[in-house]
Amino acid sequence: MILIAILGIITIIQMEKINDLQKQFDSLLKEEINLGYDKMDQQLIAMEKATKKLDSVTKLLEKKTQKIKVKRSKKDSAQVAHIENIIFHELIKEQVDSSMARIIVAIAKHESNSFNSGLFNSSNNLFGMTWPPRRPTLATGHTTFLDNGNVRRFCKFESVASATRDMVLYLKHWKYSLDIKSPEEMVRVMKSKRYFEANERVYLKAVKRHLEQLTI
């Protein structure tokens, strides 16, 4: 949104510049011919440059607006259910208890804004997973995002399935039990291991809300 605002300001400035150049050009036409030709040529060149710059800024603004519209398009219930099922079955294949698997799906929905966040759409990053300096990872690389005013490196994954298996690597590396039965216990353990920075009660409330809405 900040970028669009800046581009909009640049567009307005360029349009004002063209209007000023047009006024100067018109005034030259009213002057004596012997005063005008060289200056008129200079004004014409300046107007052409300003017009080209305005066109490029306008095109860039249109592209950025289209990208933002794509990111904001929400997934329908069928798409959400499909992603939920992929996560759940990948966790079951990795020997995660079914109750805990459902809790982790709810966590994925919370962390990814119901699979609509920019980070998920660009990188298949379900869990807001930052680039790990030590543990094994299935991330194919990292991308930079602004997070609470800080620039941080987040993991990029090839698919939802690989992002889910990477979550299991995280759980094993930090010695989570794989048969946690309640969201309360899961969130408490996550907070103790500094998985999230939010208030524990607020985080738990969000996870429980998503848990109630699961289709699996």
Contacts in CASP RR format, 6 or more apart in sequence:
PFRMAT RR
TARGET T0000
AUTHOR 0000-0000-0000
METHOD contacts of the structure
MODEL  1
MILIAILGIITIIQMEKINDLQKQFDSLLKEEINLGYDKMDQQLIAMEKA
TKKLDSVTKLLEKKTQKIKVKRSKKDSAQVAHIENIIFHELIKEQVDSSM
ARIIVAIAKHESNSFNSGLFNSSNNLFGMTWPPRRPTLATGHTTFLDNGN
VRRFCKFESVASATRDMVLYLKHWKYSLDIKSPEEMVRVMKSKRYFEANE
RVYLKAVKRHLEQLTI
1 68 0 8 1.000
3 64 0 8 1.000
4 61 0 8 1.000
4 64 0 8 1.000
4 65 0 8 1.000
4 68 0 8 1.000
7 57 0 8 1.000
7 60 0 8 1.000
7 61 0 8 1.000
7 64 0 8 1.000
8 57 0 8 1.000
8 61 0 8 1.000
10 57 0 8 1.000
11 54 0 8 1.000
11 57 0 8 1.000
11 58 0 8 1.000
11 61 0 8 1.000
14 50 0 8 1.000
14 53 0 8 1.000
14 54 0 8 1.000
14 57 0 8 1.000
15 54 0 8 1.000
17 50 0 8 1.000
18 47 0 8 1.000
18 50 0 8 1.000
18 51 0 8 1.000
18 54 0 8 1.000
21 43 0 8 1.000
21 46 0 8 1.000
21 47 0 8 1.000
21 50 0 8 1.000
22 47 0 8 1.000
24 43 0 8 1.000
25 40 0 8 1.000
25 43 0 8 1.000
25 44 0 8 1.000
25 47 0 8 1.000
28 35 0 8 1.000
28 36 0 8 1.000
28 39 0 8 1.000
28 40 0 8 1.000
28 43 0 8 1.000
29 40 0 8 1.000
70 121 0 8 1.000
71 118 0 8 1.000
71 121 0 8 1.000
72 116 0 8 1.000
74 114 0 8 1.000
74 116 0 8 1.000
75 83 0 8 1.000
75 114 0 8 1.000
75 115 0 8 1.000
75 116 0 8 1.000
77 215 0 8 1.000
79 115 0 8 1.000
80 109 0 8 1.000
80 114 0 8 1.000
80 115 0 8 1.000
80 215 0 8 1.000
81 215 0 8 1.000
81 216 0 8 1.000
83 115 0 8 1.000
83 160 0 8 1.000
84 105 0 8 1.000
84 109 0 8 1.000
84 214 0 8 1.000
84 215 0 8 1.000
84 216 0 8 1.000
85 215 0 8 1.000
85 216 0 8 1.000
86 160 0 8 1.000
86 161 0 8 1.000
86 164 0 8 1.000
87 101 0 8 1.000
87 104 0 8 1.000
87 105 0 8 1.000
87 108 0 8 1.000
87 126 0 8 1.000
87 160 0 8 1.000
87 164 0 8 1.000
88 101 0 8 1.000
88 102 0 8 1.000
88 105 0 8 1.000
88 216 0 8 1.000
90 160 0 8 1.000
90 161 0 8 1.000
90 164 0 8 1.000
90 165 0 8 1.000
91 100 0 8 1.000
91 101 0 8 1.000
91 104 0 8 1.000
91 105 0 8 1.000
91 164 0 8 1.000
91 167 0 8 1.000
91 168 0 8 1.000
92 98 0 8 1.000
92 101 0 8 1.000
94 164 0 8 1.000
94 165 0 8 1.000
94 168 0 8 1.000
95 178 0 8 1.000
96 104 0 8 1.000
96 168 0 8 1.000
96 171 0 8 1.000
96 178 0 8 1.000
96 179 0 8 1.000
97 178 0 8 1.000
97 179 0 8 1.000
97 180 0 8 1.000
97 181 0 8 1.000
99 179 0 8 1.000
99 180 0 8 1.000
99 181 0 8 1.000
99 182 0 8 1.000
100 178 0 8 1.000
100 179 0 8 1.000
100 180 0 8 1.000
100 181 0 8 1.000
100 186 0 8 1.000
102 211 0 8 1.000
102 214 0 8 1.000
102 216 0 8 1.000
103 180 0 8 1.000
103 182 0 8 1.000
103 183 0 8 1.000
103 186 0 8 1.000
103 207 0 8 1.000
103 211 0 8 1.000
104 167 0 8 1.000
104 186 0 8 1.000
105 210 0 8 1.000
105 214 0 8 1.000
105 216 0 8 1.000
106 183 0 8 1.000
106 207 0 8 1.000
106 208 0 8 1.000
106 210 0 8 1.000
106 211 0 8 1.000
106 214 0 8 1.000
107 127 0 8 1.000
107 186 0 8 1.000
107 190 0 8 1.000
107 207 0 8 1.000
107 210 0 8 1.000
108 115 0 8 1.000
108 126 0 8 1.000
108 127 0 8 1.000
108 164 0 8 1.000
108 167 0 8 1.000
109 115 0 8 1.000
109 210 0 8 1.000
109 213 0 8 1.000
109 214 0 8 1.000
110 203 0 8 1.000
110 206 0 8 1.000
110 207 0 8 1.000
110 210 0 8 1.000
111 117 0 8 1.000
111 126 0 8 1.000
111 127 0 8 1.000
111 128 0 8 1.000
112 119 0 8 1.000
112 120 0 8 1.000
112 125 0 8 1.000
112 126 0 8 1.000
112 127 0 8 1.000
112 128 0 8 1.000
113 120 0 8 1.000
114 210 0 8 1.000
115 126 0 8 1.000
119 125 0 8 1.000
119 128 0 8 1.000
119 143 0 8 1.000
119 145 0 8 1.000
119 154 0 8 1.000
120 126 0 8 1.000
122 143 0 8 1.000
122 156 0 8 1.000
123 143 0 8 1.000
123 154 0 8 1.000
123 155 0 8 1.000
123 156 0 8 1.000
123 157 0 8 1.000
124 156 0 8 1.000
124 157 0 8 1.000
124 158 0 8 1.000
124 159 0 8 1.000
124 160 0 8 1.000
124 162 0 8 1.000
124 163 0 8 1.000
125 154 0 8 1.000
125 155 0 8 1.000
125 156 0 8 1.000
125 157 0 8 1.000
125 163 0 8 1.000
126 160 0 8 1.000
126 163 0 8 1.000
126 164 0 8 1.000
126 167 0 8 1.000
127 163 0 8 1.000
127 167 0 8 1.000
127 170 0 8 1.000
128 154 0 8 1.000
128 155 0 8 1.000
129 139 0 8 1.000
129 154 0 8 1.000
129 155 0 8 1.000
129 163 0 8 1.000
129 166 0 8 1.000
129 167 0 8 1.000
129 170 0 8 1.000
130 152 0 8 1.000
130 153 0 8 1.000
130 154 0 8 1.000
130 155 0 8 1.000
131 137 0 8 1.000
131 139 0 8 1.000
131 141 0 8 1.000
131 142 0 8 1.000
131 153 0 8 1.000
131 154 0 8 1.000
131 155 0 8 1.000
132 139 0 8 1.000
132 155 0 8 1.000
132 170 0 8 1.000
134 173 0 8 1.000
135 169 0 8 1.000
135 170 0 8 1.000
135 173 0 8 1.000
135 174 0 8 1.000
136 169 0 8 1.000
136 173 0 8 1.000
137 155 0 8 1.000
137 166 0 8 1.000
137 169 0 8 1.000
138 157 0 8 1.000
138 162 0 8 1.000
138 163 0 8 1.000
138 165 0 8 1.000
138 166 0 8 1.000
138 169 0 8 1.000
139 155 0 8 1.000
139 156 0 8 1.000
139 157 0 8 1.000
139 166 0 8 1.000
140 156 0 8 1.000
140 157 0 8 1.000
140 158 0 8 1.000
141 155 0 8 1.000
141 156 0 8 1.000
142 153 0 8 1.000
142 154 0 8 1.000
142 155 0 8 1.000
142 156 0 8 1.000
143 153 0 8 1.000
143 154 0 8 1.000
143 156 0 8 1.000
144 151 0 8 1.000
144 152 0 8 1.000
144 153 0 8 1.000
144 154 0 8 1.000
145 151 0 8 1.000
145 152 0 8 1.000
145 154 0 8 1.000
146 152 0 8 1.000
147 154 0 8 1.000
148 197 0 8 1.000
155 163 0 8 1.000
155 166 0 8 1.000
157 163 0 8 1.000
157 166 0 8 1.000
171 178 0 8 1.000
172 178 0 8 1.000
174 193 0 8 1.000
176 189 0 8 1.000
176 193 0 8 1.000
177 189 0 8 1.000
180 186 0 8 1.000
180 189 0 8 1.000
183 204 0 8 1.000
183 207 0 8 1.000
183 208 0 8 1.000
183 211 0 8 1.000
184 204 0 8 1.000
186 207 0 8 1.000
187 200 0 8 1.000
187 203 0 8 1.000
187 204 0 8 1.000
187 207 0 8 1.000
188 200 0 8 1.000
190 196 0 8 1.000
190 203 0 8 1.000
191 200 0 8 1.000
191 203 0 8 1.000
196 203 0 8 1.000
END
